[in-house]
Amino acid sequence: MMKKFLIKFSVSSVITVVGVLGFWIGMPVPIVEQAMSQVSQSEELAEAERLNEQVVQLYQQGKYNEAIPLAEQALGIRKKVLGDNHQDVATSLDNLAQLYWKQGRYSEAEDHYQQSLAIRKEQLGENHPDVATSLNNLGVLYYSQEIYTKAEDYYQQSLAIRKQKLGENHPSVVTSLNNLAALYYSQGRYAKAETFFQQSLSIVKQKLGYKHPNVASSLNNLGKLYYSQGRYKKAEDYYQQSLAIRKQKLGHNHPDVAQSLNNLAEIYYSQGRYVEAENHYQQSLAIRKQKLGDNHLSVAISFNNLALLYNDQGRYKEAEDYYQQSLAIRKQKLGDNHSSVAQSLNNLGKLYYSQGRYKEAEDYYQQSLAIRNQKLVKNHPSVATSLNNLATLYYSQGRYAEAEDYYQQSLDIFKQKLGDNHTSVATSINNLALLYRNQGKYAEAETRYKKSLAILKQQLGDNHPNVAATLNNLASLYQSQGNTTRAIEFLSQGLAVEEYNLSKNLVAGDERQKQDYMMTISETTDGVISLNLQYEPKNLEATRLALKAIFERKGRILDVLSNSLQILRQRIDDPQSQDLLTELFAIRTQHANLIFKKPEDFPSPDVYRKLLTEVENKAKKLADQLGHRSAEFRNLSQPITLEAIQKQIPADAALVELVRYESFGKLRYGAYILYQSGEPQAIDLGEVEAIDKAVEKLRERLRVDNSRTKNIKTAARELDQMVMQPVRQVLGETKTILLSPDAALNLIPFEALVDENNQYLVENYQITYLTSGRDLLRQNPHNNRQSPLVMADPFYYTKIVAVNRSIDHISQLFATKNFGRLEGTAEEAKAIKTTMGLSDNQIKTKGQATENALKQVKNPDFIHIATHGFFLEPSSENSTNVDNPLFRSGLVFAGVEKRQSGGDDGVFTANEATLLNLVGTQLVVLSACDTGIGEISAGEGIYGLRRAFVIAGSESQLISLWKVDDTATKDLMVAYYQGLKARKGRREALSQIQRDWLKGKNGKTYQHPYYWASFIFSGDSTPMEL
């Protein structure tokens, strides 16, 4: 049976598209204008009229807070001059009530509307049009509070008066038709709603012209209706028309524009166009906060919708924060039992379900369902949503009978209210199919999956994430029945849809956002590898499909970041891109400086945290802008194929792709071997736990120079038996390996493993390290290379001489005299200068070896940096306890003790290194401690300095895996550059040194693998162009 992770539940969430206040409900601008056209009876009344004109202006601009005091003044003047029961007083009461309504102050609004209605009935009679206005406005108020019976009664009274007194085509009749339609929509009575909306639109166009804001409102409302029915193309068309009119007539920052942006975002979200969706949601939120204030219900809508998007992208922390903010506003404004509160509770339940927090999820779902049953009409679609979600929760807990009952109830309601072809119907059918599959009712499951797939394709298109989920579910079903051919067929289609969406969504956001999105498809990655290695290891199609998925996904974020920066660096004709890069570099430097500041440098922890948050947010925004900008210049990427990668593999070499995957709840390692020609081969290597223990044992023995060689060889042999011996059985006589490790396997030098003949692998194999086989497709530009740069022997204030090039604790970065001089680096720089024929200005030592000097480089031929390096685990010593490992990995330069290093602080983090301009740089040598280690990320390699310099554009890197001896490192580097000068390959030059030292050619001291295995080579292994 196939692994459960290939199954994706469809849990219904609720996005508020127009929200409580979203439909064009009423009026009031035409009514207000009519009231203000009355002839002034005195100077005071003239003042009241002037104030009301300002109120209208501010209302139209969405500046309700500014409008209310003026409206209150106008009301006071009219009461004083005209008395409490004058018609103009009624108008002022109406205007003020509407402003309160816009702010969600319903009790005050109702009081003012009722006073207005009483005056008008007394002064004008029961059937006057102004009485109809008051009735309409009270209907709006009750609608907003979901008191639907009362709202419909008031709306119907208002409509009857208007038709009788004003005629069938009067604009006020339009208002009543529109508002009744909104009411019917909210009750799920869609056919009746569409009839009323269409009547309203027809009259408005006839009376006000095609570009009036009220036409935009009618178009918006129809768009919402079509969206709810799953008619997305038609909905988007109506929303776009509405947005264009609103921008033209109301300006770009009006709340109604925010509403249109929000609604378009919902369309994009539903179609899996997450980048466009987030962009529109954020624009909408910004306008609402600016115009309505932070605690407005419309702001709650935006928080809710962004949270739902983040939830689906795996950005759970951000999602929970936004959901909670939305819930707090709604409870404050609407009370605990409003259906919008139920929506927030439902969505929080979905979030907790996604995180496996089932008890909390059930509690929130039940609260949501109780409110909906109480407040909404029987069989409302929102009730069906709650039933569906509870059913999915019960399924996950093995409560199948309850799950089936709730799924069936949900399906019946959705069909009744939304029709047979709605996406919510597809959701319920998919979930029932899943239940039947796990009960062994395969025929019933297959029928339902196919029905769900047909609806989803029809309504959402072929490339929606939910289409991928259903395709993967069908693959799982066929695998359960032993039909591998059909399983591979459908899984291949599902992976293709996921790849389509992956390429779209990795464009946006910072690195953390990209990681979160990758996590949403990690189960499918595990699934296709598990299918191959656990069920079908000899099936060629399964092997090819799994390896293709690995090439598409392993190291993908690194590839995207590197390519994006390379594209922008080369766009020297685009000053905006260059300005953004410069700004991001400055912000990342500021961010790093803040992290490594002393806590006492700030007035208080709150001030520090505020500064840090501001810088982090600015950096995220700039990274997102650059991602979008690079996408504008990027050619459509060609699909990754095994054949394309095979062409880049040398004839005498093999690509060995190691991968960590999950199967039946256990983490395992696998290996894929690919040659220049022929088919790939796959091997399951065993459980991660045992292999990682062997990795750590070997690392412990390699990292110290007094470990007995026998003990090292024992540990190295143990790990080799698990990992490389099975691979060698496939390699045969091939001695050149392009190795792409994964997870903890990135932390060991494979050259130091010991084979069955008690020989180190370096004695017989030449190994080049890659992040992924896709690295072979990377094009390295060779033009515009500038002078190389060597940085060594930085000036430190202490007189201590250091024996190694490391920093052990983060407290050292806050100290003033902890950096010992590295004497070997001075000799190292001198030897490199002589060997490579460099000039004095290409060597930076002593006080010239500053952080700022490194940041000034542009496309250097190569960089050699010999200084102290660090990778620091999160620690209580650091008040920031930085999450981002690229801030905990770096190098230190001259002046670091006093935080003065050529205008910088002397602590150069990997995060800052990502923005160096190294496009075309052939080699980066990090002649320091721990430059090859960092935080492990399965599928993305190691987050540390090596990753940073790859992102910056360098072709290859020489890096260390533990604390290196100063003198030994100097000797290794001198010999390495002699090899490069002799035209040896960048990898071959290191391999030769390792073999020579192992054989004792440089003295017995260096025979220990602590010395010769400390550095590894990664990237392009060909000889440098000198």
MOBELLIN-V93077 format. One record per residue. PSI is psi in whole degrees, -180 to 180 (999 if undefined). OMEGA is omega in whole degrees, 0 to 359 (* if undefined). Layout:
PSI;OMEGA
PSI;OMEGA
//
This chain:
141;184
154;183
142;186
-23;186
-16;178
-10;181
132;176
125;176
149;171
106;179
122;185
129;172
173;178
124;170
133;176
114;183
-48;176
-17;174
-169;183
-37;186
18;194
-33;181
153;176
95;185
95;174
-177;261
-56;235
-15;182
-47;178
-39;181
-45;180
-42;180
-39;180
-45;181
-33;185
-1;179
0;181
150;181
135;181
133;181
-14;180
175;177
-35;180
-40;178
-34;176
-38;177
-41;178
-40;180
-40;178
-42;178
-41;181
-34;176
-40;177
-39;179
-46;180
-44;180
-49;181
-37;178
-46;181
-26;179
-2;182
17;181
71;188
-37;180
-38;179
-30;184
-35;188
-49;180
-36;179
-40;178
-38;178
-40;176
-45;181
-43;179
-43;180
-43;179
-46;183
-39;177
-42;182
-44;186
-40;190
-14;184
166;188
-18;188
23;181
152;181
-38;180
-30;174
-39;177
-41;179
-44;179
-39;177
-42;178
-46;183
-44;180
-38;178
-40;180
-38;178
-41;176
-41;179
-43;180
-28;180
3;180
17;179
74;194
-37;182
-46;178
-39;179
-46;181
-43;180
-45;181
-41;178
-42;180
-39;176
-43;180
-46;180
-44;181
-44;179
-46;184
-40;177
-41;181
-42;186
-31;190
-14;183
164;188
-25;189
24;180
147;179
-34;179
-30;173
-40;177
-36;177
-46;179
-41;178
-44;178
-45;185
-36;174
-36;175
-42;177
-46;181
-46;180
-36;175
-44;182
-29;180
6;179
31;172
76;195
-38;181
-47;180
-41;179
-46;180
-40;179
-47;180
-41;178
-45;182
-40;176
-45;181
-43;181
-43;181
-45;179
-45;184
-44;178
-41;182
-43;188
-28;188
-15;181
161;188
-24;187
19;181
147;179
-33;180
-30;174
-37;177
-45;179
-47;182
-43;178
-46;181
-42;184
-37;174
-39;178
-42;178
-40;178
-47;181
-36;176
-48;183
-25;179
2;180
16;180
73;194
-39;181
-45;179
-39;179
-45;182
-41;179
-47;182
-40;178
-42;181
-40;175
-44;180
-47;181
-44;181
-46;182
-43;182
-44;179
-41;182
-41;187
-34;188
-7;184
167;189
-11;186
16;181
146;177
-31;179
-28;172
-42;177
-40;180
-42;178
-41;177
-42;178
-44;183
-40;176
-38;177
-43;178
-43;180
-46;181
-36;176
-45;182
-23;178
3;179
15;180
73;194
-39;181
-45;179
-39;179
-45;180
-40;179
-45;180
-41;179
-42;181
-41;177
-44;180
-45;181
-43;182
-44;179
-46;183
-43;178
-41;182
-41;188
-28;187
-12;184
163;189
-14;185
23;180
147;178
-31;178
-33;174
-42;177
-40;179
-45;180
-41;178
-42;178
-44;184
-37;175
-39;178
-38;179
-41;176
-47;182
-40;177
-46;183
-24;179
6;180
15;180
71;193
-35;181
-49;178
-38;180
-49;182
-40;180
-46;181
-40;178
-43;182
-39;176
-44;181
-45;180
-43;181
-44;179
-45;182
-42;178
-43;182
-42;188
-28;188
-15;182
162;188
-20;186
23;179
152;180
-33;178
-32;175
-39;176
-39;177
-47;181
-42;177
-46;181
-45;186
-40;176
-39;179
-42;180
-41;177
-47;181
-36;178
-46;181
-21;178
3;180
13;181
68;193
-37;182
-47;178
-40;181
-47;182
-41;180
-46;181
-39;177
-44;182
-39;177
-42;179
-46;180
-43;181
-44;179
-44;183
-42;178
-40;181
-41;186
-31;191
-12;185
170;188
-16;189
24;179
151;182
-26;175
-33;173
-41;177
-38;178
-47;179
-42;179
-44;177
-46;185
-35;173
-38;175
-43;178
-41;179
-48;182
-35;175
-45;181
-28;181
4;180
17;180
72;193
-37;182
-47;178
-41;180
-48;181
-41;180
-46;181
-41;178
-44;182
-41;177
-44;181
-46;181
-40;180
-44;179
-44;182
-41;177
-34;181
-40;191
-25;187
161;179
159;180
138;177
33;175
144;180
-31;179
-32;175
-41;178
-38;177
-46;179
-41;179
-43;179
-45;184
-40;175
-39;179
-43;179
-40;177
-46;180
-37;177
-46;182
-24;179
5;179
16;181
70;192
-38;182
-46;178
-40;181
-47;181
-42;180
-47;182
-40;177
-44;183
-41;176
-45;180
-46;180
-43;181
-43;180
-47;181
-44;179
-44;182
-42;187
-29;189
-10;182
165;188
-18;188
21;179
152;180
-30;178
-32;174
-42;178
-39;178
-50;182
-40;179
-44;178
-44;184
-36;174
-39;178
-42;179
-43;179
-46;181
-37;179
-45;183
-14;175
3;179
12;178
73;191
-40;182
-44;179
-39;179
-45;182
-45;180
-44;183
-42;177
-44;182
-37;178
-45;178
-44;180
-42;181
-44;180
-46;182
-43;178
-40;180
-42;187
-32;187
-12;184
169;188
-16;189
20;179
145;178
-34;179
-28;174
-44;177
-43;182
-43;181
-38;175
-43;178
-35;177
-40;177
-39;177
-43;179
-41;180
-47;182
-36;177
-36;178
-28;181
2;180
13;180
79;187
-37;181
-48;180
-36;180
-46;180
-39;179
-50;183
-36;178
-37;177
-43;178
-43;180
-43;178
-36;179
-41;178
-41;178
-38;178
-39;177
-47;182
-33;178
-46;182
-30;179
-40;190
-19;178
-5;177
-38;192
159;168
171;178
-176;187
-38;180
-41;179
-40;178
-41;178
-44;181
-41;180
-40;179
-35;180
-29;182
-19;179
9;183
-32;181
-35;178
-38;176
-49;177
-40;184
-44;182
-34;177
-42;179
-41;177
-43;182
-56;190
-29;183
-30;185
-41;188
58;184
-22;181
-1;183
114;185
-41;181
-39;178
-39;179
-46;180
-41;181
-43;180
-45;182
-37;176
-43;178
-39;178
-46;179
-36;181
-28;191
-33;182
127;181
15;186
-41;182
-43;177
-43;180
-45;181
-47;182
-44;181
-47;181
-41;181
-47;180
-38;179
-42;178
-47;183
-38;179
-35;183
-11;180
62;182
-14;178
3;181
90;184
-29;181
-42;178
-43;181
-38;178
-40;179
-41;178
-44;179
-42;180
-41;180
-40;177
-46;180
-40;181
-41;180
-35;175
-45;178
-41;180
-48;180
-41;179
-40;179
-43;183
-38;184
19;170
158;174
137;181
-34;182
-6;178
-8;185
150;181
-34;181
161;176
-35;180
-41;178
-44;180
-49;182
-38;179
-45;178
-43;181
-43;180
-43;179
-44;181
-42;179
-45;181
-39;179
-41;179
-42;178
-45;182
-44;180
-41;178
-40;179
-44;179
-42;180
-37;177
-46;178
-38;183
-42;180
-33;179
-31;179
-32;184
-8;188
133;172
152;177
123;184
142;178
144;179
144;177
130;176
152;177
-38;183
-39;180
-40;179
-39;180
-36;180
-25;183
-4;179
124;178
153;185
-30;183
13;186
166;173
141;173
125;176
110;183
109;177
143;185
139;173
133;181
167;180
137;178
123;181
42;176
0;180
136;175
137;182
164;171
147;174
164;178
138;175
132;182
129;183
134;177
176;179
-29;177
163;181
180;184
152;178
156;175
147;186
144;180
134;169
128;186
-12;179
-176;187
143;182
-41;186
-49;182
-42;182
-43;180
-34;175
-40;178
-36;177
-48;183
-39;178
-45;180
-43;180
-42;180
-37;183
-29;180
-28;190
-4;178
142;187
-4;180
9;175
138;178
135;181
-36;180
-43;180
-38;178
-46;182
-35;178
-47;179
-40;180
-36;179
-40;180
-46;180
-39;179
-42;181
-36;182
-37;191
-58;190
-27;178
-45;175
-33;179
-41;181
-30;179
-25;177
-35;184
-32;181
-122;183
0;180
127;185
-8;178
121;186
126;169
105;191
126;175
95;180
175;175
151;174
-132;186
-20;179
-12;173
-15;189
2;181
148;174
113;181
-23;177
-26;184
0;174
156;185
129;184
-175;183
-13;177
14;179
29;177
142;173
146;182
-29;181
-22;181
-22;184
-14;185
150;172
120;188
127;173
133;185
140;177
158;171
-40;180
160;176
-23;178
-17;176
-30;183
-20;181
-9;184
131;178
124;180
113;180
138;185
1;187
162;173
27;176
139;180
-174;183
144;176
166;180
131;174
125;178
126;185
165;175
53;180
150;181
128;172
151;186
-26;181
154;177
0;181
143;173
124;182
146;178
-22;174
173;190
47;188
162;169
123;187
-37;187
150;182
-23;179
-27;178
-30;181
-12;177
-7;183
175;183
-21;185
55;183
7;186
105;179
148;179
140;178
90;186
-34;182
-27;182
-28;177
-46;177
-37;179
-49;181
-40;181
-43;181
-41;179
-42;178
-46;181
-48;184
-44;186
0;177
46;183
157;178
169;182
-37;184
-4;175
0;179
125;178
112;178
175;178
-129;183
-14;179
-15;183
68;184
160;176
-41;182
-36;179
-39;178
-39;184
-17;181
-11;185
150;179
113;179
46;179
151;179
-47;172
160;176
134;173
123;182
118;180
103;183
-169;173
136;175
163;179
147;160
122;188
129;174
153;175
136;187
149;177
-15;177
-27;182
117;185
-23;180
-25;182
61;194
129;177
-40;186
113;183
-20;179
-14;172
-16;182
9;180
136;181
-164;183
156;177
149;186
178;182
139;177
6;185
-34;183
-36;182
10;180
38;177
103;184
72;181
34;181
-8;176
-176;185
-4;177
-10;175
108;184
106;185
161;176
-32;179
-40;177
-35;182
-27;181
-24;184
9;170
151;179
90;183
24;178
119;181
-10;179
124;187
-34;188
137;169
122;176
119;179
90;185
68;183
176;181
146;168
27;183
-11;179
0;181
174;183
-157;181
131;184
134;173
107;181
129;180
-14;181
3;178
-144;184
129;176
101;181
-155;186
-39;181
-46;179
-43;183
-44;182
-25;172
-47;178
-38;181
-16;173
-1;183
147;182
-34;184
161;184
142;171
119;192
161;184
152;183
-4;175
-177;182
121;188
145;177
136;185
-48;183
-45;180
-39;180
-40;177
-46;181
-40;180
-44;183
-40;177
-47;180
-35;182
-46;181
-29;174
-38;177
-41;178
-42;181
-30;179
11;175
21;173
154;176
155;182
-34;177
-40;182
-38;181
-39;178
-42;181
-39;181
-41;178
-44;182
-42;180
-41;180
-45;181
-38;178
-35;181
-2;178
17;182
-17;178
26;181
153;184
-24;184
-40;188
7;178
-22;181
134;182
-17;174
-35;183
-54;189
-18;182
6;187
-28;181
143;174
158;181
139;181
138;174
-151;184
119;187
-1;183
163;178
149;179
151;173
108;184
999;*
//
